[in-house]
Each structure stands twice: as C-alpha cells, then as structure tokens.
Amino acid sequence: GGAGGGGGVGVDSGGERRAATLAAHPPPLPPRLPAVGQHPRSALERVESVVESAAAAVGLAAAAKHVEPLPLDIIRPQDVSIVRYHVPGGTHSKSGLLTEINHAAYAKRHGYRLGADKVSETSFESVMHLVDPASWIKVPLMLAAIDPRVSGVAPSELVIWVDADVVFTSPEVELTSLLANLVPEGSSKSVIMARDLGNNIVNGGVIIVRRSEWSVAFLRRLLETSRNETTRRSGYWEQDAIKVLYDANEFGERDNILVIEERHLLNAFTKRREWRHGDFIAHHTQCPFHEDFGVTHDECEKLFRLFICTSTPLDDPLVRNFCAPITAPELPPPQLSLLLESATNVAWPWPTEIMGTINDVPAEVKFYAASAKLPGVTRLCEVGFAKGHSAITMLWSNPESTLVSFDLEDLEHAQRSLEYVKKLFPNRVNRVAGDSLVSLSAHATSLGDTPEICDLFSVDGVHEGD
C-alpha cells in the first residue's frame, strides 16, 4: 500500500504496529511546487514543469508524507527503493552496464524496487537527459522515489542512491539491517551519507534517504540550488550544494543528516584501499587516483572485476564473459583472491623494503591452498606472517585447520594484519612473537613433553644470512 491523493496508507494484515506508527504521524499536505521561474536551463525548472503536469494527470494535487521517518524495523521490502542511473556513452558507460546488473540482482534478492520501476515515463524519463551536469540527476530521482507528485505512484519509505561505479559487495545484507548498525536507536536522521575527502563533508556516491517531511523538503531545497549556475557547475556539483546547505544549517541540516565517519562502513573507496571483507559497498570512483596509496591501474581493474564477480550472479552473459579471466580452473577462487586483496588493504602502508607476497603469483596461492587440504592436515605452522596472505590462504582452504605463526612483533603492518586475520578466523590463530631463530626453539621447549605437532609447516622468514 502507499500514499495517494487522499493520503491513505495501505496496511498489511498483522501490521498493527505499522498502522499505529503511521497514525501517530498524521501526514500534512505540503505546499504545491513553486512556479517555474526565469531560468530555463535550471534542472529544477525542467523537472518542475513535468512534475506539475504529471501530478495533474494522476490527480495528485498534494503528497502525504510522515513528519518523522518510519522506524527501521517496520519497513517492508516493498517500501525500499534502489535508485541509480548512468549516462550511456559517459564516463561509466562500460562499468555502468555491469553495476546495473549488480544493483538489479541486489534489489531482486531482497524484494526491493528499482527506481526505474517507480518513475513513470510521463513524469521523469522525458527530462532525465536534460539535467545538466548529469550528476544532478540523483536529486530529482531520489525525490521521485519519496514524493508521489513526482512519480505518480506509492512512495518508498527508504531509498538508497548508488552511483554507476558502486558495487554491492555484501549482497546478503539487508539495507534496514545495515542502517540498524549505523543509525543510533530511535534516531530520526533522515539522510545518511559517508564522510568525503578534504572539505566536501559528504560523498554523494551513496546516499540513503528515509522518507519524512524534512527529507522531501531537503531534496527540493537541494534541487533549488541548481538555479545558481556557479553551484550547479562547481567541481563537485550536488556535493558542493549539500555542503552549502549543511554549513548554513538554516533548516536543521546538521540535526537531520547523519555523517558516517568510518567511510568504509557505507562507501568504501577502492582508490584509498579502504574496502574490507564484509563491507557493504565498494565505490570505484577515480581509481586509480593517487600513487601515494599504491593502487595502480591494473590493480583497479582487478579489484573491480573481483567485486563484480564475487557479488553478482554469473547467469547474465555480460557478467559471465567479464568474469571469465578470473574464474579459470588454474586460478585461485575469486572469493579467496578478494579476501587476499582485502588483507593487502589492511596491511597498507608497509615498509618499502618489504616486497611481494604469494598473492602476486596465482600459482603459489593454488599451491598453498592445495597443501592445506592434504589428507590429515589440521595443524598448520608457519615462520613469517607479514601481511597474512599465506595464513589466509591455508585457513580459508581448510576450515578445520588452526595455525601457529612465528613472526616479528615490531612490524606495525603485521600487527594490523594479525588482528584482521584473527577476526576472519576466530580462535584459529596463535602468534608466537619474536625472531624465529630464537622463538621457534624456545616455544618447542616450553611445550615440555607434549609438543604440538605441525601437519604442515611453511617457512618464509629471514631471506638472508644463516
């Protein structure tokens, strides 16, 4: 069910709490859209002229909306929309076709609606190509998803905008479950975005909007700023406009916008090695961007391929062909390869004198994985932990195994890696710190008459001297 011209809201059988919540927030009638002004190139005016005619055509003189967002635990899958768009032939033309499949698969898995399912051709498709610059299209599309005057259909209670270079990397995670961990309990925050780099405050690649009186008004105010030519064409487009509104705080922007400080929890940048195994989204914006983060063009291509191929069904020919180079039998499984890339991100930065890992040589990864799965192997031992690639490969390949690792304790990147591997494989890793030339024999002596047996021993410690 949803809000129509009369403001009625349908209720599922057994949805008494939902009905009570809606009744507690009587939907006020908002003012009509402002008249078209004197700036014909404004994205706002192009949209408004079409919106007015579409609203009249479907009899929606005004939209019903909540004063506060609905509680997350009563939002149904059909109340959630994923909104996305990419410009054919544009910057993300190639990747956009692949992420479109990824986004659609995520929506289908959870019963969410895609923005295209909600935006009628008469109301919006006819003006999408007119919005200039194209990045601004996200604003009217999000508005269309929560305001029935724009779409002519029942609005969504929860909307997530994702750029065309965004991949859902944990498709099993429901959006409401994600927000339950990000938004403080009982919070009425209506817009959720991750912190951006520099002075931009928030990044517009991923925007979550909870439908409320404030969020509808905010998106319309944001679109209103497109009347200003300088703002509309600034280097970061709608992001700069959000910053202007946030800094001014004239309408409670700071109280209603939640900025996620740990960006990777919502919007992990590939170019900054932020993505971790289990993160909800990987954002491939401007990758590679800066050599300081050590991400080369080839690594960017590899990571994007792994993101798509480990989180998107392979039944689509486009995806299947795109993933063929990394799904060959002679290569490590893509899921393991992505886990190793995540470990690389965790370890960064590391001392320049520490060079490659087994992750640089697929045949070595395959060898370690096969060795860990040999009959009778459950107790793994290794000298040399470093970034944790060999440890991850063996532990992932043999779920019944445990590991004792001998490694130096004064390497900061190795300590980060150790904590990460322990998180991935709880209660399966024991590190013996110190120089293995001393610690190995000392550890054996400390065991007394009941020495631990190593079924498989990897030696990759000191590479020089005795």
C-alpha positions in Angstrom: 0.0 0.0 0.0 1.0 3.6 -0.2 0.1 7.2 -0.1 -2.2 8.6 -2.8 -4.0 11.8 -3.4 -6.2 11.4 -0.3 -3.2 10.5 1.9 -4.4 6.9 2.7 -1.8 4.3 3.5 -2.4 0.6 3.0 -1.6 -1.8 5.8 -0.6 -5.5 5.6 -2.6 -8.0 7.7 -0.9 -8.3 11.0 0.7 -4.8 10.6 -0.9 -3.2 13.6 2.3 -1.6 14.9 3.0 -0.2 11.4 -0.6 1.2 11.3 -0.3 2.7 14.8 3.0 4.3 13.8 1.5 5.8 10.7 -1.5 7.0 12.7 0.8 8.7 15.2 2.3 10.8 12.4 -0.6 12.4 10.5 0.6 13.3 7.0 0.3 17.0 6.5 -0.3 18.4 3.0 2.8 20.1 1.6 2.6 23.2 -0.4 2.4 23.0 -4.2 5.6 23.0 -6.2 6.7 26.6 -6.9 6.0 28.1 -10.2 8.6 27.9 -12.9 10.9 30.9 -12.8 13.0 32.7 -15.3 16.0 30.4 -15.6 15.1 27.9 -18.4 18.4 26.0 -18.1 17.8 25.1 -14.4 17.5 21.4 -13.7 14.8 22.3 -11.1 12.6 24.1 -13.6 12.9 21.4 -16.2 11.8 18.9 -13.6 9.0 21.0 -12.1 7.3 21.7 -15.3 7.0 18.0 -16.0 6.1 17.2 -12.4 3.2 19.6 -12.4 1.7 18.1 -15.5 2.3 14.6 -14.3 0.7 15.3 -10.9 -2.3 16.8 -12.5 -2.6 13.8 -14.8 -2.8 11.3 -11.9 -4.8 13.5 -9.6 -2.1 14.1 -7.1 -2.5 17.7 -6.1 -0.5 17.1 -2.9 1.6 14.3 -1.4 1.1 12.7 2.0 4.3 12.3 4.0 5.4 11.5 7.5 6.7 14.1 9.9 9.3 11.6 11.0 10.9 8.6 9.2 9.3 5.2 9.9 11.2 3.0 12.4 13.5 0.7 10.5 12.0 -2.5 11.9 8.6 -1.9 10.4 9.8 -1.0 6.9 8.9 -3.8 4.4 11.0 -4.8 1.4 8.4 -3.3 -1.0 8.9 0.0 0.9 12.6 0.2 -0.2 13.9 1.5 -3.5 17.3 1.4 -5.1 17.9 4.4 -7.3 20.7 4.6 -9.9 21.4 5.9 -13.3 24.3 6.0 -15.7 24.8 8.1 -18.9 25.1 5.9 -22.0 28.5 6.6 -23.5 29.6 8.5 -20.5 32.4 8.1 -18.0 30.9 4.9 -16.5 29.4 3.5 -19.7 31.2 0.2 -19.5 31.2 -0.3 -15.8 27.7 1.1 -15.6 26.2 -1.9 -17.5 27.9 -4.3 -15.1 26.9 -2.4 -11.9 23.3 -2.1 -13.3 23.2 -6.0 -13.2 24.7 -6.0 -9.7 22.2 -3.4 -8.5 19.2 -5.2 -10.0 20.3 -8.5 -8.6 20.6 -7.0 -5.1 17.1 -5.5 -5.4 15.6 -8.8 -6.6 17.3 -10.7 -3.8 15.6 -8.7 -1.1 12.3 -7.7 -2.9 13.3 -4.1 -3.3 12.1 -1.8 -6.0 14.4 -0.3 -8.6 14.0 3.4 -9.2 13.1 2.8 -12.8 10.1 0.7 -11.6 8.7 3.8 -9.8 9.4 6.7 -12.2 6.8 6.9 -14.9 7.9 7.9 -18.3 5.5 10.8 -18.4 6.8 12.2 -15.2 10.6 11.8 -15.4 12.2 9.8 -18.2 11.4 12.7 -20.6 13.6 15.1 -18.6 16.4 12.9 -17.3 18.6 13.7 -20.3 18.1 17.4 -19.8 19.6 17.6 -16.3 23.0 19.2 -16.7 25.5 18.3 -15.4 24.4 14.7 -15.3 25.5 14.2 -11.6 22.5 16.3 -10.6 20.1 13.6 -11.8 20.3 11.8 -8.5 18.5 14.6 -6.7 15.2 14.5 -8.8 15.3 10.7 -8.9 15.5 10.4 -5.2 12.8 13.0 -4.9 10.7 10.9 -7.3 11.1 7.9 -5.1 9.7 9.5 -1.9 7.3 12.1 -3.3 4.3 10.7 -5.3 3.7 14.0 -7.0 6.8 13.3 -9.0 6.4 9.6 -9.7 2.6 9.2 -9.6 2.8 6.0 -7.6 3.1 5.0 -4.0 6.3 6.4 -2.4 9.1 4.4 -0.9 9.9 4.8 2.8 13.6 4.1 2.4 15.8 4.9 -0.7 19.4 4.4 -1.5 21.1 6.2 -4.3 24.2 4.4 -5.8 26.5 5.8 -8.4 27.2 3.8 -11.6 30.7 2.9 -10.2 29.3 1.5 -7.0 29.1 -2.3 -6.3 27.1 -4.1 -3.6 29.8 -6.3 -2.3 27.8 -7.9 0.5 24.5 -8.6 -1.3 23.2 -10.8 1.6 23.0 -7.7 3.9 19.6 -6.1 4.0 19.5 -2.3 3.9 17.5 -2.0 7.1 19.9 -4.3 8.9 22.9 -2.2 7.7 21.2 1.0 9.0 20.3 -0.6 12.3 24.1 -0.8 12.9 24.8 2.7 11.6 21.9 4.8 12.9 21.6 5.3 16.6 18.5 3.6 18.0 15.5 5.9 18.0 17.2 8.4 15.8 15.1 10.4 13.3 18.0 11.2 11.0 16.5 11.4 7.5 19.6 11.4 5.3 22.7 9.2 5.7 26.0 9.7 3.9 29.6 8.9 4.4 32.3 11.4 5.1 34.2 12.5 2.0 37.8 13.5 1.5 39.0 17.0 2.1 36.4 19.7 2.8 33.5 18.1 1.0 31.8 16.9 4.2 29.9 14.1 2.5 30.3 12.0 -0.6 27.4 11.8 -3.0 28.2 8.3 -4.4 26.0 6.6 -1.9 23.0 8.5 -0.3 20.4 6.9 1.9 17.1 8.8 2.4 14.4 7.9 4.9 11.0 9.4 3.8 9.9 12.3 6.1 8.6 15.8 5.8 12.1 17.0 6.3 13.8 14.8 3.7 11.2 15.7 1.0 11.8 19.4 1.7 15.6 18.9 1.8 15.7 17.3 -1.6 13.6 20.1 -3.1 15.9 22.7 -1.4 18.9 20.9 -2.8 17.4 20.9 -6.3 16.5 24.6 -5.8 20.3 25.3 -5.6 20.7 24.3 -9.2 19.2 27.6 -10.1 22.6 29.0 -9.3 24.9 28.4 -12.3 28.0 28.5 -10.2 26.7 25.9 -7.7 25.3 23.7 -10.5 28.6 23.5 -12.3 31.0 23.5 -9.4 33.7 20.8 -9.3 31.6 18.5 -7.1 28.2 19.5 -8.3 25.4 18.4 -5.9 28.0 17.6 -3.2 29.0 21.3 -3.1 25.4 22.2 -2.8 24.9 19.8 0.1 27.9 21.4 1.8 26.4 24.9 1.4 23.1 23.8 2.9 24.9 21.8 5.7 27.2 24.7 6.6 24.3 27.2 6.6 22.2 24.8 8.7 19.2 27.0 8.1 16.7 24.1 8.2 18.3 21.8 10.7 20.6 20.0 8.2 23.1 19.1 11.0 20.3 17.6 13.0 18.8 15.6 10.2 21.9 14.5 8.2 23.9 11.6 9.7 27.6 11.7 8.5 29.3 8.3 8.8 32.8 9.0 9.8 34.1 5.5 9.1 33.6 5.7 5.4 34.2 2.1 4.6 31.1 1.0 6.6 28.9 2.6 3.9 31.0 3.8 1.0 34.5 2.2 0.8 36.8 3.9 -1.7 38.8 1.5 -3.9 41.4 4.2 -4.7 42.3 4.5 -1.0 42.5 0.8 -0.2 39.5 1.2 2.2 37.5 -1.9 1.3 37.5 -4.7 3.9 36.0 -8.1 3.6 32.3 -7.8 4.7 31.9 -4.2 3.7 28.6 -3.4 2.2 29.7 -1.3 -0.8 32.9 -0.7 -2.9 33.0 2.7 -4.6 35.3 2.6 -7.6 35.4 6.4 -8.0 38.5 7.9 -9.7 40.5 4.7 -9.4 43.5 4.9 -9.7 43.6 8.4 -8.2 46.9 8.9 -6.4 50.1 6.8 -6.3 50.5 7.5 -2.6 48.0 4.7 -2.0 49.9 2.3 -4.2 46.8 1.4 -6.3 47.9 1.0 -9.9 45.6 1.0 -12.9 45.9 -2.8 -13.2 45.0 -3.2 -9.6 41.9 -1.1 -10.0 40.8 -3.2 -12.9 41.5 -6.4 -10.9 39.6 -5.2 -7.9 36.6 -4.0 -9.9 36.5 -7.4 -11.6 36.7 -9.2 -8.3 33.9 -7.0 -6.8 31.6 -7.7 -9.6 32.3 -11.4 -10.0 32.0 -12.3 -6.3 28.7 -10.5 -5.7 26.8 -10.7 -9.0 25.1 -13.8 -10.4 27.0 -15.2 -13.4 23.9 -16.2 -15.3 24.0 -12.9 -17.3 26.2 -13.3 -20.4 27.8 -9.9 -19.9 28.9 -10.8 -16.4 29.9 -14.3 -17.3 32.2 -13.0 -20.1 33.6 -10.3 -17.9 34.4 -12.8 -15.1 35.9 -15.4 -17.4 39.5 -14.2 -16.9 39.4 -14.8 -13.2 37.2 -17.9 -13.0 39.6 -20.2 -14.9 40.4 -23.5 -13.1 44.1 -22.8 -12.9 43.4 -19.6 -10.9 42.5 -19.3 -7.2 38.8 -18.9 -6.5 37.7 -15.3 -6.9 36.4 -15.3 -3.3 39.8 -16.2 -2.0 41.5 -13.6 -4.3 39.3 -10.9 -3.0 40.0 -11.9 0.6 43.7 -11.6 -0.1 43.2 -8.1 -1.7 41.3 -7.1 1.5 44.3 -8.2 3.5 46.6 -6.1 1.3 44.4 -3.1 2.1 44.6 -3.7 5.8 48.4 -4.0 5.7 48.9 -0.8 3.8 51.2 1.1 4.3 54.1 -1.2 4.9 57.9 -0.6 4.8 59.2 -0.2 1.3 61.8 -3.0 1.7 59.0 -5.5 2.2 58.1 -6.5 -1.3 55.9 -9.2 -2.8 53.6 -11.9 -1.3 52.1 -15.1 -2.6 49.2 -13.0 -3.8 51.4 -11.8 -6.6 51.7 -15.3 -8.0 48.4 -17.2 -8.5 50.3 -20.5 -8.8 51.7 -20.0 -5.3 48.3 -19.3 -3.9 47.0 -22.5 -5.6 49.9 -24.5 -4.1 49.4 -23.2 -0.6 45.6 -23.9 -0.8 46.1 -27.4 -2.1 48.8 -28.2 0.5 46.4 -27.1 3.3 43.8 -29.5 2.1 46.0 -32.6 2.0 44.7 -35.6 4.0 45.4 -35.4 7.7 46.3 -31.8 7.7 44.7 -29.8 10.5 47.6 -28.2 12.4 49.3 -25.5 10.4 52.6 -23.8 11.4 54.5 -21.1 9.6 57.5 -18.9 10.0 56.8 -15.4 8.6 53.3 -14.0 8.9 53.9 -10.5 7.3 50.6 -9.4 5.6 48.8 -12.6 6.4 48.3 -13.9 2.8 49.7 -17.4 3.3 47.8 -17.7 6.6 44.5 -16.6 5.0 45.0 -18.9 2.0 45.6 -22.0 4.2 42.9 -21.3 6.8 40.3 -20.4 4.2 41.1 -23.6 2.2 40.8 -25.9 5.2 38.0 -24.8 7.6 39.1 -27.5 10.1 42.6 -26.2 10.5 44.3 -24.0 13.1 47.6 -22.0 12.7 50.6 -21.3 14.9 52.6 -18.4 13.3 56.1 -17.3 14.3 56.8 -13.7 13.3 58.5 -10.5 14.5 56.4 -8.3 16.8 57.8 -4.8 15.9 56.2 -4.5 12.5 53.2 -2.3 12.6 51.6 -3.5 9.4 52.0 -7.1 10.5 50.2 -6.4 13.8 47.2 -4.9 11.8 47.2 -7.9 9.6 47.3 -10.3 12.5 44.3 -8.6 14.2 42.4 -8.8 10.9 43.2 -12.5 10.3 42.1 -13.3 13.8 38.8 -11.5 13.1 38.3 -13.5 9.9 39.1 -16.8 11.6 38.2 -16.6 15.3 40.0 -18.9 17.7 42.1 -20.4 15.0 45.3 -18.3 15.0 48.1 -18.2 17.6 51.1 -15.9 17.0 54.4 -16.5 18.7 56.2 -13.2 18.7 59.9 -12.7 18.2 62.8 -13.6 16.0 62.0 -17.2 14.8 65.7 -18.1 15.1 65.1 -17.9 18.8 61.4 -18.1 19.3 60.8 -21.4 17.4 63.1 -23.5 19.6 62.0 -21.6 22.8 58.4 -22.3 22.0 59.1 -26.0 21.4 61.0 -26.2 24.7 58.1 -24.5 26.6 55.8 -27.3 25.5 57.7 -29.8 27.5 56.7 -33.5 27.0 53.6 -32.7 25.0 54.9 -30.9 21.9 52.4 -29.6 19.3 52.5 -31.5 16.0 52.7 -29.5 12.8 51.0 -31.3 10.0 52.1 -28.7 7.5 55.0 -26.2 8.0 55.6 -23.1 5.9 59.0 -21.5 6.2 59.1 -18.0 4.8 61.1 -16.0 7.3 64.5 -14.4 7.0 65.7 -14.5 3.4 69.4 -13.7 4.1 72.3 -14.8 6.2 72.2 -18.1 8.1 
